[in-house]
Amino acid sequence: MAAYIIRRILLMVPTILGIMALSFVLVQFAPGGPIERIIAQLSGTEISATARIGGSASGDFAQGGAGGVDAALNSKYRGARGLDPQFIKQLEVQFGFDKPWYDRFGKMIWDYSRFNFGTSYFRDVNVLQLVKEKLPVSISLGLWTTLITYLVSIPLGIRKAMQDGSRFDLWTSAAIIIGYAIPGFLFAVFLIVVFAGGSFYNIFPLRGLISDNWSDLSWPMRILDYLWHIVLPVTAMVIGSFATTSLLTKNSFLDEIKKQYVMTARAKGLSENQVLYGHVFRNAMLIVIAGFPGAFVGAFFTGSLLIETIFSLDGLGLLSYESIVNRDYPVVFATVYIFGLLGLFITLLSDLTYTWVDPRIDFETREV
C-alpha cells in the first residue's frame, strides 16, 4: 500500500500542473481583465454588483493617470481612450502583464509550489490569508452537509433495499425525489420566510456563522451559538442531497442481495443481519464510497455559492465567484490550485477507504 500511495502522490504533480496550465490558457482568452476593470471604473462604466475594487488601489491608479489626454487612442485595452499610455504601462507592470506568458506561468508554478499565492489585485490582502478567513464557512457547510447526508442516506438506502416495494419504500422515495427537485436556494428562501423572521417565526438568525458576542460566551454556549447559526443553511443544502446517495445505496444492496453468495450464506443458517452486515455490506458500499470525493468537494465548494449569498456567509464559494467576475487572477488561480489539490487528496483517501471497507482489495497489484 505504501508504494501505491507514493505513486499516486507523484502522479498528483503532473495532474495539478495540467489543471493550472488549462486554467492559465483559458484566462488568456477570456474577455476583459484586471486592467480593463480598472479602466472601466475610472471611466465610470463599471456596473458589476459584486465588484470590490479597493479605494486605495483605484486612487493610486487614478493619480497615475490624472494627467492623461487622448494619447491612448490605439491602446489594446477597450475603454482606454483618453488615458495616458504611460499610465496603462504602469498598470501592466503593476499586474505583471509586461512579461511574456511563459515567464508569468513559470513564476506562478514556482510560487504555488511553495504555497506563495501573492496578493489579491483588488483587496490588497495576502491570498492565503484571504482563503483562511473564508475557510471556516466552507468547512462548516461542506462537512456538516456531507456528514448528515451520509448518516441519513446510507441507513435509509439499506432499509429501502430490505423493504423494496413496500409502502415505506414508496413514500420515502417520493419524499427524497421531491426534495431533490426543489432547488436549494428556493428552499433556503422558504426557510428564511418561515423560521428567520420572514412572515411567521423568528427562531434562527438570518446571517453570519456566529453571533457578534461569540467571544464573550462560554464554550458550551459558543457551540450552541454556532449550531444555531448553521441550522438553516445546512438544511437548505442537504434537502436535495439525500436522493442520490439513498437510491445508490438501495440499488447497490439490491444487486448484491440477489447474488449467489448471499443465498449460500442464508442456506448455512446465518441470520439476516449477519448476511447483510457480514457479507453484503462490504461489497455494496464500495460504489457508495466511490462517490464520496465528488459529493464532498461539491458540498464544500460549488454547492454553497447561492446558500452563502442568501444567508450572508462569506465563504470560499462566494470568494471564488467574485474573484472570477472581478478578474482577480491571484485569487482565482489560488482557489483552483487549492481545490485541485484537495480533490486529488480526497480521491486518494477514498481509495484507502476501499481497503478499510473490504480488505480483499489490494491496490499494490494494480497499475495506477
N, C-alpha and C positions, 0 to 999 in steps of 0.2 A: 504493500500500500504506500510506503514511503516513496518508492520510485515513481509510482503513478502520480502522487501529489507533486513531486518535483517536476515531472514532465508537464503537468497541467499549469503549474506556475510559470514555467519557462514559455509555454505557449501563450500566456497572457500578454507577454511583451509584444509580439507581432500583432496580436489582436487589438490591443489598445492603440498601437501605432496606426493600424488601419482605420480604426474609429476616428482618431484625431485627424488623420490625413483626409478622410472623406469629409469630415466636418469643416476642415480648413478650406477645402476646394469649394464646397457649397457656399461658404461665406464669401469667397472671392467673386462668385457670380450673383450673389444676392443683391437686389437693388438697394440703394441707399447705403448708409454707413455712418460712423460717428461724426465724420467731418460734415456730411450733409445735414445731420441733425443739428449741429452747432450753427451751420449757415441758416437752416430753417428757423431756428429760434431767434437768431439775430435779425432775420428779415421779417419776423412776425408771422410766419406760415406754419409754425409748429402747432399741430392740433391734437397730438396724441394725448389721450386722457391718462395714460399710465406713465408719461414722461416724468422723470425725476432728475432732470439735469440740475446739478448744484449751482447755487447762485455764485459762489466764489469762482468756480471754473469758468462759467459763462462770462463773468465780469472781467476776468483776466483776458479772455479771448476778445471781448468787446474793446478793451483798451488797446489791444494789439492791432485791431482793425479800424480804430476810430478815424484815422486819417486817410482811409481808403477812398478812392474815387473810382471812375469807370475803367480801371486798368485791367480788370479780370474778365473781360468780355469773352475771351477764348478759354476760360478755365474748364477743366474736365468735370468739375462738380456742378451739378444743377443748382441754380439759385445763387451762384457766386457773383453775379453781376453787381458791380458797384463796390466790391471788396478788393482790397489791396492784395496783389499776388504774393507779396511778402508775408501777409497775414495767413494766406492759405498755406504757404510753405511752412510757416510756424506751426500750423495745425498738423501738417503731415509729420513733422519732426516730433511733435507732442505725442502723437499716437503711434509713431514708429513706421508710418507708411512711406517714408522716404527711402526705405531699404527694400531690396528685392524680396519676392515672396519666399524664396528658399532660405534666405537669412532669417526672416521672421519665423518661419516654420521650425527651422533648426533651433533657434533660441527658445521658442515656446516648448519644444520637446525636452530640451536640456533643463529648462527651469522647472517644468512639470515633473520631471523625474526626481527632482529634489523637493517637490511639493511647494515650489515657489510660484504662486499664481499671480503675482503682481498686484496692482491697484486698480480698482474699478475706475473706468473712464469718467463717469458722471457722478459718482458718490464720494470719491476721494477717500475711500476706505479700503484697507487690505482685503483682497478677495477671500482669503482663508478665514479671516476674522468675520467677514460678512456671512460666509457659509455657516460658521459656528453659531452665529447669532440666530440664524433661521432654522438650524438643525433640530432644536427641541420640539418645535411644532410638527415637523415632518416625522420625526421619530415617534411622537405620541400618536399621530393619526395612523401611520403605517403599521406600527407594532400592534396597537390595540385592534385595528381593523383585521389584520391577518390572524391574530390570536383568537379573536371572537369568531371569525368566520370558520376557522378550522375546528375550534372546540364545539361549535354548534353543527356544522355541516357533516363532519365525519360520523358522529353518533346518529344523526338524523338519517344520513345515507345508509348506514348499516341497518337501522330499524326498517327503513323503507324497503330494503332488499329482502329482509326476513318476512315482511308482511306485504310482499308485492301483490298489487291488485286489490288490496283491502281499502276500506274507507279512509283509514289513516294515510295510506299511500296517496290516495286521490286528492284529499283535501290539503295535505302538506305540499303536494306537487303544485296544486293550484295557487297556494299562498306564496310559495317561493318564486313561481313564474311571474305572478303579478308584481311582486317586489322587484324582480329583475327588470320588468318592463317599465317601471317608474324611474325616470331619470333622478340621479342622486341630488342634483341641485334643486329639482322641483320638490322632492321630499324634504330637503333642507328648509325651503321656504315654508312648507306646511308646518314643520316643527317649530319654526320661529313664530308663526302666526298663532299656533295653539299654546306653546309652552314658554315662549320667551317674550311675553309682554305684547303680543300682537293684538288679537281680539278676544282672547279667552283667559289664559293663565299667565302668570309671571313667575315661573318656578326656576328657570335656568337662565344664566347670563347670556347676553347676546353676542359678546365679543371677547377676545383675548383668551389666553391659556390659563392665566391665574389672575387673582384679584390684585388691586393696587396695594393693599395692605398685607400681601402674602408674606413678606419678610418679617412682619411683626407677629405672625401666627405661630402657634406651637406646631411641632412636627405632625402630630395626628391631624390637626386642623389644616395644615398645608396639603396633606394627602387628600383629604376630603374636598378641599377647595379645588385642587387640580382635577379630581374626578368629576366634580360638579360642573366644571367648565367644558370637559371633553365629551360629556354625555350626548349632547345634540349633534355635534359634528361627526363623531364616530358612528352614531346611529344612522345618520344620513349616508355614510359611506358603506356600511355593512348591509343595508337593506337590500341592495341589489347583488350582493356577492355570495349569497347562500346557494343560489340556484346551480351555478356551475359546479361547485365542489360537491354539493349534496347529490346531484344526479350522476356526477362522475363516480363518486363513491358507490352509489347504489348499483350502477351498471357494471362496475368492476367486480363487486361482490357477487352479482348475479351470474356473471361469466364464470367466476371461479367455483361457485356452488354447483354448477352443472357438470363439472369435470369429474373424471373417473376417480381420482384420488380422494375426493370428498365422499363419494359413495362407498369406497373401500373403508374409509375411516368410520363412517356410520355403521357399516356392516360389522366392524370389530367391536361395536358396543360403546363407542365414545359418545359422551353427551354432546348436545347441540353447542354448548358453549366451548367445549374442548375442540370440536370440529371448527367452529367459527374463529376462535381466537388463537387456537394452537396450530391451525393449518391454513385456513383461508386468509386470515388477516394479513400475513406477511406478503403473500402474492398479490392480493387485491390492492394493498396500499401503495405498491410501487408506482402505479400510474398516477395516483393522487399526489405522491411526493414529487413526481416529475414536474407537476405544475406549480410547485411551491415558489421557485425563484421568480417566475413571471408574475404570480399573484402578489408576492411581497414587494417587488420593485414597482409594480403598477400602483399598489396602495400607498407605497412610500413616497412616490414622486408624482407621476402623471395623474393619478386618480384624485389627487387632493386639490387641484388648482381651483376649481369652482367652489369647493367647500371652504377653502382658505379665504376666498374672496367674500363669500356670503357671511361667514362668521368672523370676518376681520382678523384672520390668523395669518401672520406674516411668516410663511414657511418657504421651503425650497421650491415648491411648485410655482408659487406666485413670483418668487425671485427669478426663476428661470424664464418664465413667460415675459416679465417686464424687461429682463436683460435682452431677450431676443428682439422685442419691439423697439427698445431704445438703442439697439446695436452696441450694447456694452460687451464687446468681444472678450475681454478678460474673464468676466463672469460667465459668459456663455460657454467658452471653452473649458473653464474650470469645472463647471457643473457637469458638462459632458464627460470630462475625464474622471471625475469622482463617481458619477453614476455608472460609467462603464466599468471601472474597477470594482465597484460594489457588486454589480451584476455578475461579473466573472467570478468573484469570490463566493457569491451566494450559489452559483451553479456548481462550483466545486464542493461547497458544503452539502448541496443536495445529493451529489454522488456519494459523499461519505455517509450520508443518512441512509442511502440504499443499503450499504453494508451493515448498518446498525439494525435495520428492519429485517433484512434477510442476509445472514452471514454467508450463505452459499454463493453470493455474488462476489466475484474476485476480479477487480479491475487490473490487477497486476498482469494477468494473462491477456489483456486487451491492448490493442493498439489505440493510442489516443487519437 
